[in-house]
Amino acid sequence: MAKVCKVTQKRPMVGNNVSHANNKTGRRFFPNLQKKRFWLANEKRWITLRVTTRAMRIIDKHGIEKVLNDIKLREKALRDAAN
């Protein structure tokens, strides 16, 4: 499963571990992904999304319906661009 947030599209970043002796080894910085259930009142059902904690704050601010509509529009635009 990809470590990507459904709302913010945040992905792992790459960087270095740097020791006291200034040796550098590669590492990855992962987003803080959480599996969260959201209640869709208009459809009377639960949905489960893998989102970052930042995305949970966005959903609290704007509402799950608006965020889902934004996701659908973004996915539609990607499909149209691919064709």
matplotlib code that plots the C-alpha trace (Angstrom):
import matplotlib.pyplot as plt

x = [0.0, 1.4, 2.2, 0.3, -2.4, -5.7, -6.4, -3.1, -1.2, 1.8, 4.4, 7.6, 10.5, 14.2, 17.0, 20.0, 20.8, 23.8, 26.0, 28.1, 31.1, 29.2, 28.7, 25.6, 23.3, 20.1, 16.7, 13.1, 10.7, 7.2, 4.0, 2.0, -0.7, -3.6, -6.6, -9.7, -13.4, -15.6, -19.5, -21.2, -24.5, -26.0, -25.3, -25.8, -22.6, -19.0, -16.0, -12.4, -9.6, -5.8, -5.0, -2.4, -3.1, -2.9, -5.7, -7.9, -7.6, -8.6, -11.6, -12.6, -12.4, -14.1, -16.2, -15.9, -18.4, -16.4, -13.1, -14.5, -15.8, -12.3, -10.7, -13.2, -12.5, -8.8, -9.0, -11.3, -8.8, -6.0, -8.0, -8.9, -5.2, -4.1, -6.5]
y = [0.0, 3.4, 5.8, 8.7, 10.8, 10.8, 14.5, 16.3, 14.0, 14.1, 11.4, 10.1, 12.5, 11.5, 12.8, 11.8, 10.6, 12.6, 11.2, 13.1, 12.3, 13.8, 10.5, 10.5, 7.6, 7.7, 7.6, 8.4, 10.7, 9.3, 11.3, 10.7, 8.6, 7.4, 5.1, 7.1, 6.5, 9.4, 9.4, 10.6, 12.0, 12.4, 8.8, 7.4, 5.3, 5.3, 5.6, 4.8, 7.0, 6.9, 10.5, 12.5, 14.3, 17.6, 16.3, 15.5, 19.2, 20.2, 17.8, 19.3, 22.8, 22.3, 19.2, 15.7, 16.3, 19.2, 17.4, 14.3, 16.5, 18.0, 14.6, 13.4, 16.5, 16.1, 12.4, 13.3, 15.9, 13.4, 10.9, 13.5, 14.6, 11.0, 10.6]
z = [0.0, -1.0, 1.8, 0.3, 2.0, 0.1, 0.9, 0.8, -1.5, 0.9, 0.1, 1.7, 1.4, 1.1, 3.2, 5.2, 8.7, 9.7, 12.5, 15.0, 12.7, 9.8, 8.1, 5.9, 5.2, 3.2, 4.9, 4.2, 6.1, 6.1, 6.5, 9.7, 8.1, 10.1, 9.2, 10.0, 9.6, 8.6, 8.7, 5.5, 6.8, 3.3, 2.4, 5.9, 5.8, 7.1, 4.8, 5.8, 4.5, 5.0, 5.8, 7.6, 10.8, 8.8, 6.5, 9.6, 10.5, 7.0, 7.1, 10.5, 9.0, 5.6, 6.2, 4.7, 1.9, 0.4, 0.8, -1.0, -3.8, -4.2, -4.3, -7.0, -9.1, -8.8, -9.8, -12.7, -13.9, -13.7, -15.8, -18.4, -18.6, -19.2, -22.1]

ax = plt.figure().add_subplot(projection="3d")
ax.plot(x, y, z, "-o")
ax.set_aspect("equal")
plt.show()
